[in-house]
Amino acid sequence: MTNTDVSSSGDASRFEEHKQRFFIPTLELSESTKEVLVMYSKIPTDQLQAHIEGIKKPGQSTRTHASGWDVRFLNLHIGKHPLYQSEILPRMLRGEQKYLDLGCAFAQDIRRLVADGVDSSECYGADLRLDFLELGYELFNDRDTLKSRFIAADIFDESSPLKELYGQIDIIDASSFFHLFTLAEQKQVARSVIKLMKPRKDTLVVGRQVGNAKASEYPRRNGQGTRFRHDIASWRKMWEEVGEETGVKFDVDGTTHTVESMGMNMNAPELEGEAAMMMEFYVRRLD
């Protein structure tokens, strides 16, 4: 599945907003990203910078410098998750496991898995819109080889195409997703995620997100509503409450990190105050 239109003025303004939030003066690729672009995408090492700079953004008629990119799209975070080498990758390599990247953007984490030998047809991506996918195909040079299915869906719409995957997913990557919403909305998302998970022991939800040492609702800087920032205790409590509602038991845990250690810009508007932090987490079904 490919996106057919990535050139609206709304998309251009969306990228400009990202540029202001995550602008870095010099593009620095992680070793993991370099490895995937060289070994998987077959881009010569000495051409990496030019390749990335040559990707056209929606709404722009000329090629632009890579430092305007949202740098998160150039980091393959799934490969750094504490469970990646010990469980996520081995399970996917054994086959008969399905992976869903919820809020997939460029689907960069799917490329990490596929570069590590996972069958791309067992990987799915979903996002509210699929505007970034064309850029992902350009960036990773795999339009003709990637067999993953991408779904445009609203997680809050129970009639969305995501329902086709209910009960089928073994590992859900929900990085940078839950933290977009209020606590009540996050609980609603969790209920939908439970529907997506295979109803058996050891299905997983993994990811990373912005958190806060003072778990609470925080106002959006645009003045339109709030979004809830978790610490580990509040994250565990939310899943316990949703688990009780749905009759499912979970083991929930995670680790916290400074914002800088996870490669984020401290000026990013989604970081609320000095207590802002990053969380890596897992949610494991126990029954």
Phi, psi and omega in degrees: 000132178235156177279144186255346183211110179235034189234019181283158178296329177297321178294322179297317180292327177297317178293323178296322177296315178298320182300317180293328183283320192237020182300132172232140186292330181228129180284126177236113180274138175290161178297325178298316180294316178302317181300314181294317181293327181277310187278322182270311184274351176062038177261123180303143184306318184284000179246004184300310183300313181296322179298313182293319179295337183275355180285127181277136177268153178304137175082002182244135183268350180234157176288146186229163185293141186295339182292349175276355181289154166289111190296340179298331181288348179257006177247129184261082193291332182302325181292344180261356181295141182304334181264001187297304185287327185276333186220308187300305181295312179302320179296316181293325180289333179290340180089172181058028175233142179241137182244135177237125174265105185270116189080054196285338182054245181283352188062037182293327180288329173299321179296326178298314179298313183294321177298333179270009172105002181284141177294118184296337180288347177265006181246133181237150175230144179221142175205163181300319174225160183250034185299330187273349187296321179301320178293325177297317178298319178294314184298316186261000170057045186224028182303323186267355185242332182286125184254011181292152177258133180243136188236127172273117186204149174262118183300337181272356180259107184292347178261007181291166180300345177300335181297340177294340182258003181305131176075012186245348191261132180269322183225120178249124175263112182246042180294139176053038183240298182304324186293357179281348195236168173291169179297318179299319179291322178298323177295322177296318177299316180300320178297320178292322178297320178299323177295327181286330184290143171300137183280064179209164183302142173078007166296148192233147162241126181229166176158191176219153182199165174287134176232190179204139179297340176248087184300125183185171168283137178235138180296139170293144183292342176276001177081002183256087175082193182227172170217144186270134176250125183266156154253180184299320182296316182290326177297316179295319180296319180299314181291328175296317180293315180292324177298319178296321179295323187260355180075028181237137179258141182229149165258121186236131178203173180183178177228154179246152183218156173292154180299317183295322182293341180260010172079022179260154178278123181298342180274359180299133186296342179278002178262116187259095171079182184292340181275000179297145180206173174250144178241136165251138188217163165220149175231112186249128177286135184258349181217000000 
